[in-house]
């Protein structure tokens, strides 16, 4: 079995410009990433386009079999992939972090292979027979983020490949090594040129979004970048799936038990050290249980160890890059300046190496405070008091995003009634961010459009064709 060193050697650039990737926890060099060019991208797209007809011709059964073999390969290399991911992204090996992410890659490959998509008969009345079929698009461009680089890449490529498309991936400039290594493992089970990874800068991403031979772009990242992709894709009328910013709200109803839900609330907010689009980022708590919940959540958060990801004891890591560290720092400072009450954290150590921001809980904060109104994408959670359910729903819906949300209550019927009033692509009950490969996932408002996962996710990677007759 290859070691992590073997994988880094295998993906090391053979020539051309390179860039040193640093560990955000220690500042140490992880490896050298290629800096691919627009010309490299054009060659990859041409090769993928040439390989696509033969890949499509294999049929669903053969393509699903290849995805299952790819899942086996990911599991064989799971530990070295997890250790590379931990060093490059910063997330710890343990907890819902690096090993969890690699395991999710295998799980999503298997679930995608197992999901049936049959032709749908829409009319069959003796005179008219009409069916909807889904045909391959061609070449799919996948542009991924730095927070879950391996897992979200699989979310993009697994359904694209299953549906008979070939794929060109552009990973984040912050985490290219993880995606290059994952693709190398998966490509061992795929025909040549079916999957390419191009590790370049913004010019490469822009070219992928506008490339005339790319039929669809899938993107997970910021709303601002999503808008740029929409503009770039317009001239060629590309299909798009966009999973954009979240700033997810959670509403705790007055009958909830603070101690019983505190740990689930914590992980809903602080999974991947808060660097998750669908993490809980603003928490609305009824005044009757506000103080008790603040205390219960503080007790849980204070016990969660943060540090270098390769240390098996840690479950929280650094922010992945300085830009994100600065955003979190500024937002927490704005909350402190406003007079909000810091329950925990808020005091990063300037002498500590790496981009570590301490686990931070902020209470008695106004709903229009920047820490609430802007997506922090890090380990800082504002807790807002409310008096009536109408107030909570109004505050939750006030922003122009709606990726996920959650309602917490001992009364499921009451929770579902509140959930139906929230403007969000997904609303979880007594949990937050629990994605499932069988359940469609997508955003509302400026959190994007298009669905991923399950049958709807497969349909989104095909061109619907109606055969009428």
C-alpha positions in Angstrom: 0.0 0.0 0.0 1.2 3.5 -0.8 2.1 5.8 2.0 1.3 9.5 2.2 4.9 10.2 1.0 4.3 7.9 -2.0 1.1 9.8 -2.9 2.8 13.1 -2.6 5.6 11.8 -4.8 3.1 10.4 -7.3 1.3 13.8 -7.7 4.4 15.9 -7.6 4.7 18.1 -10.7 6.9 16.7 -13.5 7.8 20.2 -14.7 6.6 23.7 -15.0 5.7 26.3 -12.3 5.0 25.0 -8.8 3.7 26.5 -5.6 4.5 25.4 -2.0 1.5 24.5 0.0 1.8 25.2 3.8 0.1 23.5 6.8 -2.2 26.1 8.3 -1.6 24.7 11.8 2.2 24.8 11.7 3.3 26.8 8.7 5.4 23.9 7.6 5.6 22.9 3.9 3.2 20.1 2.9 4.2 19.6 -0.7 4.5 21.2 -4.1 1.4 21.8 -6.2 1.5 22.4 -10.0 0.4 25.8 -11.2 -1.5 24.8 -14.4 -2.3 27.3 -17.1 -5.3 28.1 -19.2 -3.5 26.1 -22.0 -3.3 23.1 -19.7 -7.0 23.4 -19.0 -7.9 23.6 -22.7 -5.9 20.4 -23.3 -7.7 18.7 -20.4 -11.1 19.7 -21.7 -10.2 18.5 -25.2 -9.1 15.1 -23.9 -12.2 14.8 -21.7 -14.4 15.6 -24.6 -12.7 13.0 -26.8 -13.1 10.3 -24.1 -16.7 11.1 -23.3 -18.6 9.1 -26.0 -16.9 5.9 -25.1 -17.5 6.4 -21.4 -21.1 7.1 -22.0 -21.4 4.1 -24.3 -20.4 1.8 -21.4 -23.9 2.2 -19.8 -25.0 2.8 -16.3 -24.1 -0.6 -15.0 -20.5 -0.5 -16.1 -20.1 3.0 -14.9 -21.6 2.2 -11.5 -19.2 -0.7 -11.2 -16.3 1.6 -11.8 -17.5 3.9 -9.1 -17.7 1.0 -6.7 -14.1 0.0 -7.5 -13.1 3.7 -6.9 -14.8 3.6 -3.5 -12.8 0.5 -2.6 -9.6 2.2 -3.7 -10.4 5.3 -1.6 -10.8 3.0 1.4 -7.6 1.2 0.7 -5.8 4.6 0.8 -8.0 6.1 3.5 -5.4 6.8 6.1 -2.8 8.4 3.9 -5.4 10.5 2.2 -6.7 11.6 5.7 -3.3 12.5 6.9 -2.6 14.6 3.8 -6.0 16.3 4.1 -5.3 17.1 7.8 -1.9 18.7 6.9 -3.2 20.7 4.0 -6.6 21.8 5.2 -5.9 21.8 8.9 -8.8 19.7 10.1 -8.0 17.0 12.7 -7.9 13.4 11.9 -10.5 12.6 14.6 -14.0 13.8 15.1 -16.2 14.8 12.1 -13.0 15.8 10.3 -10.3 14.2 8.0 -11.0 10.5 8.5 -14.8 11.3 8.4 -14.3 13.2 5.1 -12.4 10.4 3.4 -15.0 7.9 4.6 -17.7 10.2 3.1 -16.0 10.1 -0.2 -16.3 6.3 -0.4 -19.9 6.4 0.9 -21.0 8.9 -1.7 -19.3 7.0 -4.5 -21.2 3.8 -3.4 -24.5 5.6 -2.9 -24.3 7.3 -6.3 -23.6 4.0 -8.0 -26.6 2.4 -6.2 -29.1 5.1 -7.0 -31.5 4.0 -9.7 -32.6 6.4 -12.4 -35.2 4.9 -14.7 -37.0 6.4 -17.6 -40.2 8.1 -16.4 -43.4 7.4 -18.2 -45.5 10.7 -18.0 -48.4 9.7 -20.3 -49.6 6.3 -21.4 -53.3 6.5 -22.2 -53.5 4.2 -25.2 -53.1 7.0 -27.7 -50.0 8.8 -26.4 -46.9 7.3 -24.8 -44.3 9.8 -23.5 -41.2 9.1 -21.5 -38.5 11.3 -20.0 -34.9 10.0 -20.4 -31.7 11.6 -19.1 -28.8 11.7 -21.5 -25.2 12.7 -20.8 -24.3 16.4 -21.0 -20.8 15.9 -22.2 -17.9 17.5 -20.3 -18.7 18.8 -16.8 -16.5 21.4 -15.1 -16.3 21.1 -11.3 -15.0 24.0 -9.2 -14.5 23.1 -5.6 -13.8 24.8 -2.2 -11.1 24.5 0.4 -13.2 23.6 3.4 -14.2 20.0 2.4 -12.0 19.6 -0.7 -12.2 15.8 -1.1 -15.8 15.2 -0.1 -17.3 18.0 -2.2 -15.2 17.0 -5.2 -16.8 13.5 -4.9 -20.2 15.2 -4.6 -19.5 16.8 -7.9 -17.7 14.0 -9.9 -19.6 10.9 -8.7 -23.0 11.8 -10.3 -21.4 13.4 -13.3 -19.4 10.2 -14.1 -22.4 8.0 -13.3 -24.5 9.8 -15.8 -21.9 9.3 -18.6 -20.1 12.7 -18.5 -16.4 13.2 -18.2 -15.2 15.7 -15.7 -12.5 18.4 -15.4 -12.0 19.5 -11.8 -10.5 22.8 -10.7 -9.7 22.6 -6.9 -9.2 25.6 -4.6 -5.8 27.1 -4.7 -5.6 26.5 -1.0 -6.1 22.7 -1.1 -5.0 21.3 -4.5 -2.9 18.4 -3.1 -5.8 16.7 -1.4 -7.9 16.8 -4.6 -4.9 15.7 -6.8 -4.3 12.7 -4.5 -7.9 11.7 -4.4 -8.2 11.9 -8.2 -5.1 9.8 -8.6 -6.6 7.1 -6.4 -10.0 7.2 -8.3 -8.4 7.4 -11.7 -6.7 4.0 -11.1 -10.2 2.6 -11.6 -11.4 4.7 -14.5 -10.5 4.8 -18.2 -7.9 7.3 -19.4 -9.1 11.0 -19.7 -12.4 10.5 -18.0 -11.4 12.6 -15.0 -8.8 15.4 -15.0 -7.7 17.8 -12.3 -6.3 21.2 -13.2 -4.6 23.0 -10.4 -4.5 26.7 -11.3 -5.5 30.1 -10.4 -8.6 32.2 -11.0 -7.8 32.5 -14.7 -8.2 28.8 -15.0 -11.5 28.8 -13.1 -12.8 31.6 -15.3 -11.8 29.8 -18.4 -13.6 26.6 -17.2 -16.8 28.6 -16.6 -16.8 30.0 -20.1 -15.2 27.1 -22.1 -17.4 26.3 -25.1 -16.8 22.6 -24.8 -18.0 22.4 -21.2 -21.7 21.7 -21.0 -22.2 22.2 -17.2 -20.4 23.8 -14.3 -20.8 22.7 -10.7 -19.6 25.1 -8.1 -19.4 25.2 -4.3 -18.2 28.4 -2.7 -19.0 32.0 -2.1 -22.0 33.8 -3.5 -19.8 36.4 -5.1 -17.8 33.8 -7.1 -21.1 32.1 -8.0 -22.4 35.3 -9.5 -19.2 35.6 -11.6 -19.6 32.0 -12.8 -23.2 32.8 -13.9 -21.9 35.7 -15.9 -19.0 33.7 -17.4 -21.3 30.9 -18.4 -24.0 33.0 -20.1 -22.7 33.1 -23.6 -22.7 29.3 -23.9 -25.9 28.8 -21.9 -24.3 26.3 -19.6 -26.3 24.3 -17.1 -25.3 25.2 -13.5 -25.4 23.8 -10.1 -24.4 26.4 -7.5 -24.1 25.7 -3.8 -23.2 29.1 -2.3 -23.0 30.9 1.0 -25.3 29.9 3.9 -25.3 31.8 7.2 -27.7 29.1 8.5 -30.1 29.9 11.3 -31.2 27.6 14.1 -34.3 28.2 16.2 -34.6 26.7 19.7 -38.2 26.5 20.9 -39.0 27.1 24.5 -39.8 23.4 25.3 -36.3 22.2 24.3 -33.9 20.7 26.9 -30.7 22.8 26.8 -28.5 20.1 28.3 -29.9 17.4 26.0 -29.3 19.3 22.8 -26.1 21.2 23.6 -23.6 18.8 22.1 -25.7 18.4 18.9 -25.9 22.2 18.6 -22.2 22.5 19.1 -21.4 20.1 16.3 -24.0 21.7 14.1 -22.1 25.0 14.4 -18.5 23.9 14.9 -18.1 21.0 12.6 -14.8 21.5 10.6 -14.1 24.4 13.1 -17.2 26.2 11.7 -15.8 26.2 8.1 -18.9 24.6 6.5 -21.4 26.2 4.2 -24.3 24.5 5.9 -23.1 24.9 9.4 -25.2 26.6 12.1 -24.0 30.2 12.1 -26.6 32.1 14.1 -28.7 30.6 16.9 -32.0 32.0 18.1 -33.1 30.9 21.6 -36.3 31.6 23.4 -35.9 33.9 26.4 -37.3 31.3 28.8 -34.3 28.9 28.3 -31.8 31.4 27.0 -29.5 31.5 30.0 -29.6 27.8 30.6 -28.8 27.0 27.0 -25.9 29.5 26.9 -24.4 27.7 30.0 -25.0 24.2 28.6 -23.4 25.2 25.2 -20.5 26.9 26.9 -19.8 23.8 29.0 -19.7 21.6 25.9 -17.6 24.0 23.9 -15.0 24.5 26.6 -14.3 20.8 26.7 -13.5 20.4 23.0 -9.7 20.3 22.3 -8.3 22.4 19.5 -4.8 22.0 18.0 -2.7 20.5 15.3 -4.7 18.0 13.3 -2.3 15.1 13.4 -2.5 15.1 17.2 -5.1 12.3 17.8 -6.5 14.2 20.8 -7.8 17.2 18.9 -11.2 17.6 17.3 -11.0 21.3 16.3 -8.3 22.7 14.1 -7.1 26.1 12.7 -8.8 28.2 10.1 -7.5 27.1 6.7 -6.0 30.5 5.7 -5.1 33.9 7.0 -7.9 35.6 5.0 -10.5 33.6 6.8 -8.8 34.1 10.1 -8.9 37.9 9.6 -12.6 37.7 8.7 -13.5 35.9 11.9 -11.3 38.2 14.0 -12.9 41.3 12.6 -16.5 40.0 13.1 -15.9 39.0 16.7 -14.2 42.3 17.4 -17.3 44.1 16.0 -19.4 42.1 18.4 -17.2 42.9 21.4 -17.2 46.6 20.4 -21.0 46.6 20.3 -21.1 45.4 24.0 -22.1 41.8 23.2 -21.2 39.3 25.9 -18.4 36.9 25.2 -19.2 33.6 26.9 -16.1 31.8 25.7 -13.1 32.6 23.5 -12.7 35.7 21.4 -9.0 36.1 22.4 -6.6 34.6 19.9 -3.0 34.1 21.0 -0.8 36.3 18.7 2.2 34.2 19.6 0.6 30.8 18.6 1.7 29.4 15.3 -0.9 28.7 12.7 -4.3 30.2 12.1 -6.0 29.1 15.3 -9.0 31.1 16.5 -10.4 29.9 19.8 -13.8 28.4 20.1 -16.0 31.5 20.6 -19.6 32.0 21.9 -21.2 35.4 21.9 -24.5 36.2 23.7 -26.7 39.3 24.1 -26.1 40.4 20.6 -28.3 42.3 18.2 -29.6 40.6 15.1 -28.1 43.3 12.8 -24.6 42.9 14.3 -22.1 42.0 11.6 -21.3 38.7 13.4 -24.9 37.7 12.9 -25.7 39.4 9.5 -22.4 38.3 7.8 -21.3 34.7 7.3 -18.4 34.2 9.7 -17.3 30.7 8.4 -15.3 30.0 11.5 -15.5 29.0 15.2 -17.6 31.9 16.5 -21.3 31.5 17.2 -23.7 34.4 18.0 -26.6 33.5 20.3 -29.7 35.8 19.9 -32.5 36.0 22.3 -36.2 36.0 21.1 -39.6 36.4 22.7 -42.0 35.0 20.2 -41.8 32.5 17.4 -42.9 35.1 14.9 -39.8 37.2 16.0 -37.5 34.2 15.6 -38.8 33.3 12.1 -38.7 36.9 11.0 -35.0 37.2 12.1 -34.1 33.9 10.5 -35.6 34.9 7.2 -34.2 38.5 7.2 -31.1 37.7 5.2 -30.7 37.1 1.4 -29.4 33.5 1.9 -31.1 30.2 2.7 -29.0 27.1 2.4 -29.9 25.3 5.6 -31.7 25.9 8.9 -32.8 24.0 11.9 -35.5 23.9 14.5 -35.0 22.3 18.0 -37.9 21.1 20.1 -39.3 18.2 22.0 -42.5 18.6 20.0 -41.9 17.4 16.4 -45.2 18.7 15.1 -44.5 22.2 16.5 -41.0 22.0 15.1 -42.2 21.1 11.6 -44.7 23.9 11.7 -41.9 26.4 12.3 -39.7 24.7 9.8 -42.3 25.2 7.0 -42.1 29.0 7.6 -38.3 29.2 7.2 -37.0 30.3 3.8 -34.2 27.7 3.3 -33.4 24.8 1.0 -33.2 22.3 3.9 -34.6 22.6 7.4 -33.4 19.9 9.9 -35.3 19.0 13.0 -33.1 18.5 16.2 -30.0 18.3 14.1 -28.1 20.6 11.7 -26.1 20.0 8.6 -26.9 16.2 8.4 -26.5 15.7 4.6 -27.4 12.3 3.2 -26.5 10.9 -0.3 -30.1 9.8 -0.7 -31.7 13.1 0.1 -31.6 16.1 -2.3 -29.7 19.2 -1.1 -29.7 22.7 -2.5 -30.1 26.3 -1.6 -32.8 29.0 -1.6 -32.4 32.7 -2.3 -28.8 33.7 -2.9 -27.5 30.4 -1.5 -27.6 29.0 -5.1 -29.8 26.8 -7.2 -29.9 23.2 -8.5 -30.0 20.0 -6.4 -27.4 17.5 -5.5 -27.6 13.9 -4.2 -30.1 11.2 -4.8 -32.2 10.8 -7.9 -32.6 14.5 -8.3 -28.8 14.9 -8.2 -28.4 12.4 -11.1 -31.1 14.2 -13.1 -29.2 17.4 -12.7 -26.2 15.8 -14.5 -28.2 14.8 -17.5 -30.1 16.4 -20.3 -33.8 15.5 -20.2 -35.1 14.1 -23.4 -38.8 13.4 -24.0 -39.6 10.6 -26.4 -43.3 11.0 -27.4 -44.8 8.3 -29.6 
